[in-house]
Amino acid sequence: MSILLHRAGRAGWLLLAAGLLLQFGLKDRLPGLALLFYALPKPCLLALAAVLALWPGATGCRRLAALAVAVAIGLSWLGPLLEPSPTPATAPRADDLRLLVWNVARPQGPHAGLIELVRARQPHLVAVIEPGRVEPDWLRAYEQALPGYRADWMPRGLLWLSRVPSRYRERGKLEGAGAYARFEVSGPWPAFPVVVADVFAHLLHSRRGQLQEVLAQAQDRRDALVVGDLNTPLESVFFEPWRAHYRNVFEARPSGLAETWPLGLPLLSLDQVWVGPDWQVIGVEKVWRVRDSDHAALWVVLRRSG
């Protein structure tokens, strides 16, 4: 038994070392290692280091080393929560844009949890990922249950609900796998684009191309919003070009952990909202409804500043 524990402990240290190299160095640059990078996010590495610190038969030095690694990972993961927001808190206004983004995990009919959340929050725009194969009667059911909203379904799995003027402009595939749709929204604000995307999480192929195509749909517009299930954590190197033009709402206004998956466990920040510099982030909130979806919903309040 002691030999098995020793070998398991050694394997744990090798896995921890590989995870640290990926999270703080290589990341998902190499397609062959990207899957391991996604499978070993910082929360998992923190848990692994904690287990190694308590591992039966471990020497004192190894326990201290594992504890130090756990503290370092914890500070890297949770440290940004302690930093002040780069913009001061501002009270919401009537003309602020309220946005809801949610992957509802392919329901078999109109999603009761979604209807309930929209009724409670009254967002201007709702971007729904994986809404199931929406039939025409589903759209009518959504509109009847949510008076004032217009429902549109984009093939390949995107549902759009809006209670302000908006029109569909373009949709398509992402490298033949994922999907996107672009809308033009107006109302009390000058017209602006919203890109909704569902990046396909291929196990072997890089997600770089899909994310490049999503970013291209924003057309470098300062007033663009890019939202959806991007199936790629924020730590990915593929978001470096995004940060040159847009801000992730959790980075613009730290509001708790950005991880949205799975089932209430904060492991991966797959669902995201990115905003152009013409928008001020007033509020960000994750809404967990585990009985309705394995993803958290994102509630975002924005103010047009440009």
Residue pairs with C-beta under 8 A, 6 or more apart in sequence:
2 57
5 55
5 56
5 57
6 57
9 52
9 55
9 57
9 58
9 62
12 48
12 51
12 52
12 55
13 52
13 62
15 40
15 48
16 45
16 48
16 49
16 52
16 66
16 69
18 36
18 40
19 36
19 40
19 44
19 45
19 48
20 45
20 69
20 73
22 28
22 33
22 36
22 37
22 40
23 37
23 40
23 41
23 42
23 45
23 235
24 76
26 33
26 37
27 37
27 235
27 236
27 237
28 34
28 37
28 38
28 206
28 207
28 232
28 236
28 237
28 238
29 237
31 204
31 205
31 206
34 206
34 207
35 203
35 204
38 232
38 233
38 268
41 233
41 235
41 259
41 267
41 268
42 73
42 76
42 77
42 235
43 77
43 259
43 265
43 266
43 267
44 267
45 73
46 70
46 73
46 74
46 77
49 66
49 67
49 69
49 70
49 73
50 66
50 70
52 58
52 62
52 66
53 63
53 66
53 67
53 70
54 63
55 62
55 63
55 66
58 66
78 257
80 251
80 254
81 254
81 256
81 257
83 254
85 253
85 254
86 252
86 253
87 252
87 253
87 280
87 281
90 280
90 282
90 303
92 282
92 283
92 301
93 303
95 188
95 189
95 303
95 304
96 282
96 301
96 302
96 303
97 124
97 125
97 189
97 279
97 301
97 302
97 303
97 304
98 121
98 122
98 123
98 124
98 125
98 299
98 300
98 301
99 123
99 124
99 125
99 126
99 127
99 225
99 227
99 273
99 298
99 299
99 300
99 301
99 302
100 117
100 118
100 121
100 123
100 125
100 126
100 127
100 297
100 298
100 299
100 300
101 126
101 127
101 129
101 227
101 228
101 271
101 273
101 297
101 298
101 300
102 114
102 117
102 126
102 127
102 128
102 129
102 271
102 287
102 293
102 295
102 297
102 298
103 128
103 129
103 130
103 198
103 229
103 270
103 271
103 293
103 295
104 111
104 113
104 114
104 128
104 129
104 130
104 131
104 132
104 292
104 293
104 295
105 130
105 292
105 293
105 294
105 295
106 130
106 131
106 132
106 157
107 131
107 132
108 132
109 132
109 138
110 138
110 141
110 142
110 145
111 128
111 131
111 132
111 292
112 292
113 289
113 291
113 292
113 293
114 126
114 128
114 292
115 142
115 145
115 146
117 287
117 289
117 297
118 126
118 146
118 149
118 161
119 145
119 146
121 299
122 163
123 163
123 299
124 162
124 163
124 164
124 187
125 160
125 161
125 162
125 164
125 166
125 185
125 194
126 149
126 159
126 160
126 161
126 162
127 158
127 159
127 160
127 194
127 196
127 227
127 228
128 158
128 159
128 160
128 161
129 157
129 158
129 196
129 198
129 228
129 229
129 271
129 295
130 157
130 198
130 229
131 153
131 157
131 158
131 159
132 138
132 157
134 153
134 159
138 151
138 153
139 151
139 152
139 153
142 149
142 151
142 159
142 161
143 149
143 150
143 151
146 161
148 163
149 161
149 162
149 163
150 161
150 162
150 163
150 166
151 159
151 160
151 161
152 159
152 160
152 161
152 162
152 168
153 159
153 160
154 160
154 168
154 171
154 179
154 181
154 196
155 171
155 179
156 171
156 173
156 179
156 198
157 179
157 198
158 171
158 179
158 180
158 181
158 196
158 198
158 228
160 166
160 168
160 181
160 183
160 196
162 183
162 185
164 185
164 186
164 187
164 188
165 185
165 186
165 187
166 183
166 184
166 185
166 186
166 194
167 183
167 184
168 181
168 182
168 183
169 182
169 183
169 184
169 193
170 181
170 182
170 217
171 179
171 180
171 181
171 182
172 179
172 180
173 179
173 180
174 180
174 197
174 199
174 200
174 209
174 210
174 213
174 214
175 200
175 205
175 209
175 210
175 213
177 200
177 202
177 205
177 210
178 197
178 198
178 199
178 200
178 210
178 231
179 197
179 198
180 195
180 196
180 197
180 198
180 213
180 214
180 217
180 228
181 195
181 196
182 193
182 194
182 195
182 196
182 217
183 193
183 194
183 196
184 191
184 192
184 193
184 194
185 191
185 192
185 193
185 194
186 192
189 304
190 223
190 304
192 221
192 223
192 224
192 225
192 278
192 304
193 217
193 218
193 219
193 221
193 223
193 224
193 225
194 224
194 225
194 226
194 227
195 214
195 217
195 218
195 224
195 225
195 226
195 227
195 228
196 227
196 228
197 214
197 217
197 226
197 227
197 228
197 229
197 230
198 228
198 229
198 231
199 207
199 210
199 211
199 214
199 228
199 229
199 230
199 231
199 232
200 210
200 231
201 207
201 231
207 231
207 232
207 236
207 238
208 238
211 230
211 232
211 236
211 238
211 239
211 242
212 238
212 241
214 226
214 228
214 230
215 226
215 241
215 242
215 245
217 226
218 224
218 226
218 245
218 246
218 276
220 245
221 276
222 276
222 277
222 278
222 306
223 276
223 278
223 279
223 304
223 306
224 246
224 275
224 276
225 273
225 274
225 275
225 276
225 279
225 302
226 242
226 246
226 272
226 273
226 274
227 272
227 273
227 274
227 298
228 271
228 272
229 270
229 271
229 295
230 270
230 271
230 272
231 270
232 238
232 239
232 270
233 259
233 268
233 269
233 270
234 248
234 250
234 251
234 258
234 269
234 272
235 269
239 248
242 248
242 274
245 276
246 274
246 275
246 276
246 277
247 274
247 275
247 277
247 281
248 258
248 272
248 273
248 274
249 272
249 273
249 274
249 275
249 281
249 284
249 298
249 300
250 256
250 258
250 269
250 284
251 258
252 275
252 281
253 281
253 282
253 283
253 284
255 283
255 284
255 285
256 285
256 286
257 266
257 286
258 269
258 272
259 265
259 266
259 267
259 268
259 269
260 268
260 269
260 270
260 271
260 286
260 295
260 296
260 298
261 267
261 268
261 270
261 271
261 294
261 295
261 296
262 268
262 294
262 295
263 290
263 294
264 288
264 290
264 296
270 295
271 295
271 296
271 297
271 298
272 298
273 284
273 298
273 300
275 281
275 302
276 306
277 306
278 304
278 305
278 306
279 302
279 303
279 304
279 305
279 306
280 302
280 303
280 304
280 305
281 300
281 301
281 302
282 301
282 302
282 303
283 299
283 300
283 301
284 298
284 299
284 300
284 301
285 298
285 299
285 300
286 296
286 297
286 298
286 299
287 296
287 297
287 298
287 299
288 296
288 297
289 297
